[in-house]
């Protein structure tokens, strides 16, 4: 499994140099930091949602709204 990040989020991070400068909800920011620190490890929607303190369904919806892309595992 690998996590797919593309589109707006990558462009925003590239432009700002860090995800901490992006204006997003604290729970989603926490999940993005989790993803950034564990990107070489297997990652699931459930583990990212758990780290954010949200249910998997709610996290997935919030992630898509805040970041502009879906959280996908391939």
KEMAR-59195 format. One record per residue (C-alpha): residue number from 1; residue in three letters; x, y, z. Coordinates in nm, 3 decimals, decimal comma. Example, Ala and Ser with C-alpha at 12.3 -4.5 7.8 and 13.67 -1.06 7.14 Angstrom:
2
<num=1 residuo=ala east=1,230 north=-0,450 up=0,780>
<num=2 residuo=ser east=1,367 north=-0,106 up=0,714>
//
This chain:
74
<num=1 residuo=unk east=0,000 north=0,000 up=0,000>
<num=2 residuo=unk east=0,110 north=0,351 up=-0,068>
<num=3 residuo=unk east=-0,050 north=0,686 up=0,000>
<num=4 residuo=unk east=-0,131 north=0,911 up=-0,293>
<num=5 residuo=unk east=-0,094 north=1,287 up=-0,253>
<num=6 residuo=unk east=-0,126 north=1,507 up=-0,554>
<num=7 residuo=unk east=-0,285 north=1,819 up=-0,685>
<num=8 residuo=unk east=-0,355 north=2,122 up=-0,467>
<num=9 residuo=unk east=-0,198 north=1,986 up=-0,149>
<num=10 residuo=unk east=0,141 north=1,922 up=-0,312>
<num=11 residuo=unk east=0,133 north=2,264 up=-0,477>
<num=12 residuo=unk east=0,047 north=2,434 up=-0,148>
<num=13 residuo=unk east=0,323 north=2,254 up=0,039>
<num=14 residuo=unk east=0,572 north=2,326 up=-0,238>
<num=15 residuo=unk east=0,479 north=2,695 up=-0,235>
<num=16 residuo=unk east=0,491 north=2,735 up=0,143>
<num=17 residuo=unk east=0,766 north=2,484 up=0,220>
<num=18 residuo=unk east=0,567 north=2,324 up=0,501>
<num=19 residuo=unk east=0,220 north=2,207 up=0,585>
<num=20 residuo=unk east=0,221 north=2,401 up=0,910>
<num=21 residuo=unk east=0,164 north=2,729 up=0,720>
<num=22 residuo=unk east=-0,145 north=2,602 up=0,538>
<num=23 residuo=unk east=-0,472 north=2,721 up=0,693>
<num=24 residuo=unk east=-0,656 north=2,397 up=0,773>
<num=25 residuo=unk east=-0,845 north=2,244 up=1,062>
<num=26 residuo=unk east=-0,614 north=2,133 up=1,348>
<num=27 residuo=unk east=-0,727 north=1,768 up=1,321>
<num=28 residuo=unk east=-0,645 north=1,754 up=0,950>
<num=29 residuo=unk east=-0,314 north=1,932 up=1,010>
<num=30 residuo=unk east=-0,230 north=1,672 up=1,275>
<num=31 residuo=unk east=-0,310 north=1,392 up=1,029>
<num=32 residuo=unk east=-0,094 north=1,555 up=0,759>
<num=33 residuo=unk east=0,197 north=1,572 up=1,002>
<num=34 residuo=unk east=0,137 north=1,205 up=1,086>
<num=35 residuo=unk east=0,145 north=1,121 up=0,713>
<num=36 residuo=unk east=0,459 north=1,331 up=0,665>
<num=37 residuo=unk east=0,640 north=1,157 up=0,952>
<num=38 residuo=unk east=0,527 north=0,805 up=0,855>
<num=39 residuo=unk east=0,522 north=0,824 up=0,476>
<num=40 residuo=unk east=0,760 north=0,528 up=0,437>
<num=41 residuo=unk east=0,538 north=0,302 up=0,648>
<num=42 residuo=unk east=0,214 north=0,131 up=0,544>
<num=43 residuo=unk east=-0,064 north=0,384 up=0,597>
<num=44 residuo=unk east=-0,437 north=0,331 up=0,626>
<num=45 residuo=unk east=-0,731 north=0,565 up=0,637>
<num=46 residuo=unk east=-0,811 north=0,425 up=0,982>
<num=47 residuo=unk east=-0,462 north=0,504 up=1,120>
<num=48 residuo=unk east=-0,463 north=0,860 up=0,985>
<num=49 residuo=unk east=-0,817 north=0,917 up=1,115>
<num=50 residuo=unk east=-0,724 north=0,771 up=1,454>
<num=51 residuo=unk east=-0,426 north=1,004 up=1,482>
<num=52 residuo=unk east=-0,653 north=1,296 up=1,395>
<num=53 residuo=unk east=-0,903 north=1,185 up=1,658>
<num=54 residuo=unk east=-1,184 north=1,148 up=1,405>
<num=55 residuo=unk east=-1,389 north=0,858 up=1,270>
<num=56 residuo=unk east=-1,265 north=0,723 up=0,937>
<num=57 residuo=unk east=-1,573 north=0,842 up=0,747>
<num=58 residuo=unk east=-1,569 north=1,192 up=0,894>
<num=59 residuo=unk east=-1,193 north=1,219 up=0,849>
<num=60 residuo=unk east=-1,222 north=1,119 up=0,483>
<num=61 residuo=unk east=-1,489 north=1,383 up=0,423>
<num=62 residuo=unk east=-1,299 north=1,656 up=0,611>
<num=63 residuo=unk east=-0,970 north=1,565 up=0,440>
<num=64 residuo=unk east=-1,128 north=1,597 up=0,096>
<num=65 residuo=unk east=-1,292 north=1,931 up=0,182>
<num=66 residuo=unk east=-0,981 north=2,081 up=0,345>
<num=67 residuo=unk east=-0,709 north=1,948 up=0,115>
<num=68 residuo=unk east=-0,901 north=1,932 up=-0,211>
<num=69 residuo=unk east=-0,820 north=1,569 up=-0,288>
<num=70 residuo=unk east=-0,944 north=1,235 up=-0,162>
<num=71 residuo=unk east=-0,745 north=1,023 up=0,079>
<num=72 residuo=unk east=-0,666 north=0,715 up=-0,130>
<num=73 residuo=unk east=-0,475 north=0,398 up=-0,061>
<num=74 residuo=unk east=-0,341 north=0,206 up=-0,362>
//
